[in-house]
């Protein structure tokens, strides 16, 4: 019995994936952008819904729309895209705390040294 080759996912559009902050901003609505940045900071749908005074189901719908528009498969890929594009400062905040712990300086001092 012959094996079928593994199927590969092909994008449904021929448009390039939005990767820069500018491209992402133009691809998403203002509400989607707000949810995108909260999602990148690790908030759950429930937490985002509470913060924005919308239902968890509404957040879920927005997340699905964001993933489709940015041609991503999951929340982790969305978070990575947000950090790499500069739309999320999660990595920067992490570095401030790591450096402050290692150097023994207060977080505010390290933040200022890094230009924050």
Secondary structure as UniProt FT lines:
FT   HELIX           21..27
FT   HELIX           30..40
FT   TURN            41..42
FT   HELIX           45..52
FT   HELIX           56..69
FT   TURN            70..71
FT   HELIX           75..85
FT   HELIX           90..103
FT   HELIX           107..113
FT   TURN            114..115
//
